[in-house]
Amino acid sequence: MTDRIVSFVMSGGVGSRLWPLSREDNPKQFHDLSGDGSMLAKTLRRLAARSGGETPIFLIASERHAERVHADLAGLDLAGGGPLFEPTGRNTAAAVALATLRTLSEFGDSLVLVVPSDHEISTVGQFWQSIEAGADAARAGRLVVFGIKPTQPETGYGYIEVAAESGGIFDVSRFVEKPDLATAESYVKAGSFYWNTGIFLFHAGAMRDAFIAFQPDIWQATEAAYKAATSDLSGLYMPLELYEAIPSNSIDYAVMERAKDIAMVPAGFRWNDLGSWQSLLDVGPADDQGNVIVGDVVAIDCENSYIRSDGSLLSAIGMKDVAIVSTIDATFIAPVSHSQHVKKIVEQLEKSGRLETRFTPAHDRVIESGAWRRRVHHWLFQETLPLWSTSGVDERHGGFHEALGFDGSPLIKPKRMRTQARQVYAFAVASARGWDGPADRLIAHGIDFMAGKGRTDRGGWVRTLNVDGSVADATEDAYDHSCVLLALAHAHMSGNPDALRLGEETFAFLDAHLEDSRMTGFLETSDGEGERRSNPHMHLLEAFLAWHQATGERAHLRRAARIIDLFRSHFFDPESWTLGEYFDAEWKPAAGDKGLWTEPGHHFEWASLLVDFAERSGQAELRGFARKLYASAIASGLNRATGLAYGAVSRQGLPLDLASRSWPQAEAVKAAIALNGSGGPDLKPEIEARVGRLFRWHIDPAPLGLWIDRIDERGRSLASDVPASIFYHLVCALTQYLDGTAERS
């Protein structure tokens, strides 16, 4: 059918059966439990996927969750719908009455679909086929429910007993609450019982009449609250004093168990209410032993178990058929067959006044400075460096692979000079921090490939090589030369015998062919073509400071000072505290949108470099510029849903690139470390928070030694591979973090 169905999502539950992950302030519908976003976001996308007919989508949620709700609604077309916020929870009867009132007032006596927000339904097409199959019965005035044929005796679900069937629609005999095991077994054996999905379809007028007949006090109180509601662009809000006067009852008790002529459609979709750790074990990606492992977990000789850590390392040996769930402040352990009974734990905690059921510690909650030290050290030295020093190395053709797949295998792509250089740099930095891997061999391997295959006739460096080392793009690019200089500086500090000579030759080329003849910075390429950008200058500043560190020669500081002058005079906008990216030949902001483009990640990079230069040169006022850049990026450059830096925002703080990449988060760590000792506020909690977000969103969801480079504005992966060019950002930031917390190890 193609007529209107007004859809409502109920998002008011607590999800206590998934404690300690699900809490009152962060219930299960806001968690990504099976991939591809939160349960709520997936429910909304499923409703929006109806192929025909008008489908306005509304959301009934707790007012305390408004910020989380708006994050999940971002980017979704609700077809004229929106959120309705409850000031306090009054159970599902009030929610259904509210949905009915909203429909009658805005759409008349239309069909209404009410669904829970926290169920897993992976077959969207079959979902809508089942809903449409019940539409005729609903049009005839019947209240329609949807049942799932049981596959095993389940004590965590309610049941529907059915009688006569006609045209695929069953008459409902009765609703049964969650049974004990023996009763559930008898239901499965009888063959006339279905699991109750909690999904309802009805004409708004039919549900209104049912409320008036069976529960008029709920209807009248809800109507009073609805009529007194206020609304704005963010949603509709009911007054607390009226809404809390609504009797609290479930729709099953209030109406469904009393109404006559209820119809049931056997659901043709795959369904799981993810209401227990057993259910997550059933739907999760299992290993060869049937275990679902999430987070920082080491499991040996375990079978058919759900083991999850949302905090520190969790280890288990010899466990079978158990659920082990550890958060920062609580741990739950039980046989998975008993995991439904976690609610008893929650009730006991609430009776004793414990707060662990109400409030969720953030993933990046600061326990103490250096709280992430062990995780960072393990990831760098036991997971990442061993992988990239083997799988990331092209032993056949030379150099390093441009990217790895998520299975850790190399991807055959052209090799950019900047990537080759950054890998050399990363191994040199790791060696200086005590990595006992073959750093010297890897540094020499990279430099030999770069110098043997990638030099131009004039002594510069090409932009890109083919896999076999032949030249793919011979452009002499300032950005690439900055990366080469940075790598050679650290290779020289690591003792590589060729690095100093190659560095001197590169400086000679830079001065002869890439320096602007007007002494205003450097050209993009040696042919002088292309727009001017601040980014290559930032990386040249980084390289000059590295060479000053490597040699102590003040000539390198003088080179750096010229770029600092460009920063002061052209790159930095003192009114918005932002850093421009694109400029014309006269260093004026580029025309159009490019002139407004700023990148929070580059704000962070410049901040740490300015502090570094200030310490070397004595120009203390540069620390103020660094703090302004950091403050601007934090104030206007972060996705509030994830706490991560956007790819780009305008000078006015409007998001231009909604994706979050891993490298800006690493640079945020470096910036916070640099600013922590520069005379401003204590940023140790900020440092821990930045490291926590980097791991929460980019590192922990990825296979060992890898990372998710790009995620969308709602935290979902956009990555198809793992680019090697990001490795140096992560190694640099996390080794600096280890340096700064070494005294606390």
DOZA-63555 format. One line per 4 residues: for each residue x, y, z of C-alpha. Coordinates in steps of 0.05 Angstrom, whole numbers, plus 5000, padded with zeros to 4 digits. Layout:
# DOZA-63555
X,Y,Z  ...
***
This chain:
# DOZA-63555
5000,5000,5000  5023,5072,4989  4981,5113,5038  5007,5150,5099
5034,5114,5160  5055,5160,5217  5113,5126,5253  5133,5136,5326
5196,5109,5359  5193,5098,5434  5261,5114,5465  5247,5120,5539
5273,5054,5567  5334,5045,5612  5356,4977,5586  5376,4952,5655
5386,4881,5629  5449,4906,5594  5479,4937,5657  5535,4957,5668
5539,4983,5596  5468,5011,5595  5453,5064,5648  5397,5113,5661
5437,5170,5630  5460,5128,5571  5411,5071,5558  5422,5016,5507
5387,5051,5449  5444,5101,5446  5497,5046,5441  5525,5015,5378
5516,4942,5397  5518,4908,5330  5553,4957,5284  5530,5014,5237
5509,5063,5290  5467,5067,5352  5404,5025,5359  5362,5088,5356
5395,5114,5293  5386,5047,5258  5312,5046,5278  5301,5115,5249
5337,5096,5185  5294,5033,5179  5230,5074,5185  5255,5124,5133
5267,5067,5084  5194,5055,5067  5191,5051,4992  5122,5082,4981
5074,5127,5017  5082,5185,5064  5118,5165,5128  5129,5222,5178
5175,5198,5234  5169,5220,5306  5211,5202,5366  5185,5199,5437
5245,5206,5484  5266,5230,5552  5281,5304,5556  5346,5287,5593
5370,5252,5530  5355,5310,5483  5428,5322,5465  5439,5249,5447
5374,5247,5408  5393,5307,5366  5460,5276,5351  5426,5213,5324
5375,5254,5285  5430,5293,5249  5426,5284,5174  5361,5243,5175
5299,5265,5136  5241,5254,5184  5190,5274,5130  5158,5327,5174
5165,5289,5239  5210,5306,5299  5223,5291,5372  5171,5293,5428
5206,5299,5495  5178,5270,5560  5200,5308,5622  5194,5244,5662
5181,5171,5644  5109,5147,5648  5116,5079,5614  5092,5057,5545
5018,5071,5553  5031,5146,5558  5078,5142,5499  5026,5108,5455
4972,5157,5478  5020,5214,5461  5032,5184,5392  4957,5178,5380
4944,5250,5402  4999,5277,5358  4973,5239,5297  4901,5261,5307
4920,5334,5315  4967,5337,5255  4946,5281,5207  4875,5263,5227
4854,5190,5233  4916,5162,5198  4950,5095,5209  5000,5097,5266
5061,5052,5273  5095,5049,5341  5162,5014,5349  5215,5007,5403
5281,5042,5392  5326,4987,5417  5311,4925,5374  5356,4895,5321
5320,4886,5255  5370,4875,5199  5322,4859,5142  5291,4927,5127
5253,4905,5065  5220,4847,5101  5204,4893,5159  5162,4939,5115
5130,4879,5079  5106,4854,5146  5080,4923,5166  5043,4932,5101
5013,4862,5109  4978,4886,5172  4953,4951,5142  4885,4925,5118
4869,4898,5187  4888,4964,5218  4845,5002,5168  4787,4958,5189
4794,4985,5260  4834,4928,5290  4895,4938,5334  4952,4900,5300
5013,4869,5333  5071,4831,5304  5098,4764,5329  5161,4724,5318
5157,4648,5315  5200,4623,5374  5264,4586,5358  5277,4566,5431
5244,4574,5499  5260,4646,5517  5244,4674,5587  5262,4746,5570
5206,4758,5520  5131,4767,5526  5088,4719,5485  5025,4724,5442
4978,4665,5437  4939,4662,5372  4877,4626,5348  4843,4628,5280
4881,4651,5218  4853,4684,5155  4894,4712,5098  4958,4708,5137
4928,4747,5196  4917,4712,5263  4866,4728,5317  4900,4741,5384
4875,4698,5442  4917,4730,5497  4982,4764,5515  5029,4730,5565
5084,4764,5604  5154,4735,5609  5146,4662,5631  5191,4616,5671
5232,4565,5632  5183,4507,5639  5125,4551,5615  5167,4577,5557
5183,4506,5536  5109,4489,5536  5094,4550,5493  5145,4530,5441
5118,4459,5440  5046,4483,5432  5062,4519,5367  5009,4572,5377
5053,4622,5414  5095,4678,5384  5146,4725,5415  5117,4795,5423
5159,4846,5385  5126,4906,5419  5109,4935,5351  5038,4963,5341
4998,4987,5280  4930,5019,5287  4884,5074,5264  4892,5134,5311
4817,5135,5323  4816,5061,5343  4870,5071,5395  4836,5133,5422
4772,5094,5430  4809,5037,5465  4840,5085,5515  4774,5119,5529
4742,5050,5540  4796,5018,5583  4841,5072,5611  4807,5141,5606
4850,5170,5662  4914,5158,5622  4882,5188,5559  4856,5250,5594
4920,5264,5632  4962,5255,5569  4915,5299,5529  4921,5354,5582
4998,5351,5579  4998,5350,5503  4953,5410,5497  4998,5449,5544
5062,5430,5508  5109,5481,5478  5151,5470,5416  5210,5499,5380
5258,5476,5326  5289,5425,5373  5223,5389,5389  5159,5388,5430
5163,5392,5506  5109,5373,5556  5103,5409,5624  5129,5367,5681
5072,5380,5729  5021,5355,5679  5061,5298,5649  5079,5267,5716
5005,5264,5733  4995,5211,5679  4986,5142,5711  5047,5099,5695
5027,5035,5660  5049,4993,5600  5007,4993,5537  5000,4917,5544
4967,4922,5612  4929,4986,5599  4898,4968,5531  4923,4907,5494
4904,4855,5545  4833,4884,5550  4817,4900,5477  4780,4852,5432
4792,4831,5360  4867,4844,5361  4903,4819,5300  4973,4790,5296
5018,4788,5234  5074,4735,5235  5136,4778,5226  5177,4760,5165
5238,4800,5188  5299,4780,5228  5290,4806,5299  5327,4809,5364
5311,4856,5421  5384,4855,5444  5357,4852,5514  5410,4809,5546
5483,4791,5540  5460,4725,5512  5426,4761,5454  5490,4800,5440
5528,4735,5439  5477,4708,5389  5483,4766,5339  5556,4788,5349
5615,4769,5305  5642,4706,5338  5712,4676,5335  5727,4603,5321
5709,4584,5393  5642,4620,5391  5665,4679,5432  5644,4751,5420
5703,4795,5442  5696,4870,5447  5749,4919,5470  5816,4907,5503
5808,4833,5519  5856,4774,5520  5816,4708,5522  5850,4640,5524
5814,4573,5520  5746,4607,5526  5683,4582,5491  5615,4610,5473
5625,4671,5517  5611,4746,5511  5672,4782,5538  5674,4858,5534
5718,4912,5564  5701,4985,5557  5760,5005,5600  5825,4972,5619
5853,4905,5597  5807,4846,5613  5836,4776,5611  5801,4709,5618
5823,4637,5616  5781,4574,5610  5713,4608,5613  5654,4574,5579
5583,4600,5567  5593,4663,5608  5583,4737,5601  5638,4782,5627
5627,4857,5618  5674,4907,5647  5668,4983,5646  5712,5034,5681
5673,5030,5745  5637,4963,5746  5643,4890,5724  5588,4839,5712
5600,4764,5709  5548,4710,5700  5532,4648,5659  5500,4673,5595
5439,4630,5612  5430,4674,5674  5446,4740,5642  5372,4760,5640
5376,4765,5716  5423,4824,5716  5362,4865,5733  5366,4835,5803
5435,4865,5810  5409,4932,5787  5352,4930,5837  5399,4913,5893
5447,4970,5874  5389,5020,5872  5364,4997,5940  5433,5010,5970
5439,5078,5937  5495,5062,5889  5504,5109,5830  5532,5058,5781
5463,5045,5753  5448,5118,5739  5511,5151,5712  5560,5128,5659
5633,5145,5665  5658,5170,5598  5704,5126,5557  5758,5178,5567
5743,5192,5641  5806,5216,5675  5824,5173,5734  5894,5202,5739
5945,5233,5693  5976,5176,5653  5913,5133,5658  5920,5112,5585
5994,5098,5590  5992,5022,5592  5942,5018,5534  5982,5067,5492
6048,5031,5506  6018,4964,5489  5985,4988,5425  6048,5022,5400
6101,4971,5418  6063,4905,5419  6011,4915,5365  6026,4971,5316
6101,4974,5306  6108,4898,5298  6054,4899,5244  6079,4959,5204
6151,4938,5209  6133,4872,5174  6069,4876,5134  6080,4949,5119
6148,4938,5087  6155,4922,5013  6213,4873,5015  6208,4858,4941
6208,4926,4908  6234,4969,4965  6204,5022,5008  6139,5018,5045
6068,5000,5025  6020,5058,5018  5964,5024,5057  5942,4959,5091
5875,4926,5088  5837,4912,5152  5863,4840,5149  5934,4869,5155
5953,4852,5083  5988,4904,5039  5948,4940,4985  5983,4950,4919
5982,5025,4906  6030,5078,4880  6079,5101,4933  6078,5174,4952
6144,5204,4972  6112,5235,5034  6089,5166,5057  6158,5136,5048
6189,5193,5087  6137,5190,5143  6150,5116,5154  6224,5130,5161
6208,5184,5211  6161,5140,5251  6212,5084,5259  6266,5134,5279
6221,5164,5332  6201,5095,5358  6274,5075,5362  6290,5137,5402
6234,5119,5451  6263,5050,5463  6231,5005,5410  6275,4944,5403
6253,4928,5332  6298,4932,5270  6293,5008,5265  6362,5019,5235
6349,4969,5179  6280,4999,5165  6306,5070,5164  6361,5049,5115
6312,5008,5074  6267,5069,5066  6322,5119,5051  6356,5073,5001
6290,5066,4963  6275,5140,4965  6345,5162,4945  6355,5107,4894
6288,5114,4859  6259,5181,4877  6311,5236,4862  6302,5286,4805
6357,5309,4759  6362,5374,4798  6371,5340,4865  6299,5345,4888
6249,5289,4903  6192,5263,4860  6121,5264,4884  6100,5191,4869
6132,5125,4851  6100,5064,4821  6100,5000,4863  6164,4976,4828
6200,5042,4841  6193,5073,4773  6172,5146,4772  6097,5158,4768
6096,5233,4780  6161,5273,4778  6131,5337,4806  6177,5370,4857
6127,5388,4912  6142,5430,4973  6098,5387,5018  6137,5324,4999
6203,5359,5010  6181,5380,5080  6166,5307,5095  6234,5284,5067
6271,5336,5109  6234,5316,5172  6250,5242,5160  6324,5256,5145
6331,5298,5209  6307,5241,5252  6345,5189,5212  6408,5231,5225
6393,5231,5299  6385,5156,5295  6454,5149,5265  6439,5137,5192
6503,5151,5153  6469,5181,5092  6417,5226,5124  6461,5288,5135
6487,5290,5064  6418,5279,5035  6390,5333,5080  6442,5384,5057
6427,5367,4985  6353,5376,4997  6363,5444,5030  6404,5466,4970
6347,5445,4924  6296,5480,4968  6334,5545,4965  6347,5542,4890
6280,5517,4864  6224,5521,4916  6237,5587,4951  6194,5645,4927
6238,5696,4893  6202,5751,4931  6225,5718,4996  6153,5705,5017
6153,5633,5035  6157,5574,4987  6123,5554,4922  6075,5496,4919
6118,5463,4865  6183,5480,4830  6146,5504,4768  6113,5558,4810
6043,5538,4791  5983,5525,4835  5949,5562,4892  5988,5579,4954
5974,5540,5017  5994,5547,5090  5999,5472,5100  6066,5459,5065
6095,5517,5104  6072,5486,5169  6107,5421,5151  6170,5459,5130
6169,5493,5198  6164,5424,5230  6224,5401,5188  6266,5463,5204
6255,5454,5278  6274,5380,5272  6340,5399,5238  6354,5450,5293
6344,5394,5343  6389,5348,5303  6446,5397,5291  6439,5456,5338
6451,5503,5280  6414,5569,5287  6408,5575,5211  6350,5527,5216
6316,5572,5267  6325,5630,5219  6290,5589,5166  6234,5574,5215
6228,5647,5234  6211,5666,5163  6152,5619,5165  6131,5646,5233
6130,5715,5200  6083,5689,5147  6039,5659,5201  6034,5726,5237
6023,5768,5175  5979,5725,5131  5958,5657,5157  5928,5676,5224
5863,5716,5230  5865,5755,5296  5790,5767,5296  5766,5695,5290
5829,5662,5318  5830,5617,5257  5882,5595,5207  5871,5602,5133
5888,5545,5085  5884,5573,5014  5913,5638,4987  5928,5673,4922
5997,5693,4897  5996,5755,4942  5978,5715,5004  5907,5742,5005
5853,5691,5024  5830,5653,4962  5766,5674,4929  5701,5638,4945
5691,5582,4995  5765,5564,4997  5781,5629,5030  5735,5610,5088
5762,5539,5095  5798,5523,5161  5819,5456,5189  5818,5442,5264
5873,5389,5256  5920,5442,5228  5902,5489,5285  5927,5435,5332
5990,5423,5292  6008,5497,5289  5994,5504,5363  6047,5452,5383
6097,5479,5332  6088,5551,5357  6102,5529,5428  6164,5491,5404
6190,5551,5366  6175,5597,5425  6218,5554,5471  6276,5552,5421
6274,5626,5401  6250,5660,5465  6190,5691,5429  6143,5676,5487
6085,5715,5457  6076,5658,5407  6046,5616,5463  5987,5663,5463
5976,5650,5389  5980,5575,5403  5927,5579,5457  5881,5619,5411
5888,5567,5356  5873,5511,5405  5814,5548,5435  5785,5563,5366
5790,5490,5345  5758,5465,5410  5702,5517,5408  5682,5512,5335
5716,5451,5305  5689,5393,5344  5632,5345,5330  5592,5349,5395
5566,5278,5387  5635,5246,5387  5680,5301,5414  5725,5292,5353
5751,5346,5306  5714,5356,5241  5753,5353,5176  5740,5427,5163
5698,5486,5188  5688,5556,5162  5718,5618,5194  5651,5626,5228
5651,5554,5255  5602,5522,5207  5621,5450,5191  5646,5442,5119
5673,5371,5123  5634,5328,5173  5681,5269,5172  5731,5260,5229
5799,5232,5211  5847,5200,5259  5905,5248,5249  5871,5312,5276
5855,5274,5340  5928,5254,5346  5949,5327,5334  5900,5349,5388
5938,5305,5437  6004,5338,5417  5975,5408,5423  5947,5395,5492
6014,5366,5514  6052,5427,5486  6004,5477,5518  6002,5442,5586
6069,5471,5607  6063,5538,5572  6035,5581,5627  5961,5567,5617
5912,5522,5655  5927,5451,5676  5912,5410,5614  5928,5341,5642
5854,5321,5643  5847,5348,5572  5906,5306,5549  5875,5243,5578
5808,5260,5546  5840,5270,5478  5878,5204,5482  5813,5170,5505
5774,5196,5445  5828,5175,5397  5824,5104,5423  5749,5103,5432
5732,5122,5361  5793,5107,5317  5836,5053,5349  5795,5007,5393
5743,4990,5338  5799,4969,5290  5837,4903,5286  5902,4898,5325
5955,4947,5301  5908,4984,5255  5860,5043,5260  5796,5070,5231
5821,5131,5193  5754,5163,5175  5687,5162,5212  5624,5201,5196
5590,5252,5240  5554,5197,5279  5615,5154,5293  5607,5104,5236
5667,5080,5197  5680,5109,5128  5747,5074,5120  5761,5022,5067
5835,5014,5084  5888,5038,5133  5934,5091,5102  6007,5088,5122
6014,5163,5119  5976,5169,5184  6025,5124,5222  6073,5182,5236
6018,5225,5267  5999,5169,5315  6071,5149,5333  6091,5221,5346
6031,5239,5388  6030,5176,5429  6105,5175,5442  6099,5246,5466
6043,5224,5513  6088,5168,5540  6145,5218,5549  6100,5265,5588
6074,5210,5635  6138,5171,5643  6148,5192,5715  6080,5161,5732
6093,5093,5701
***
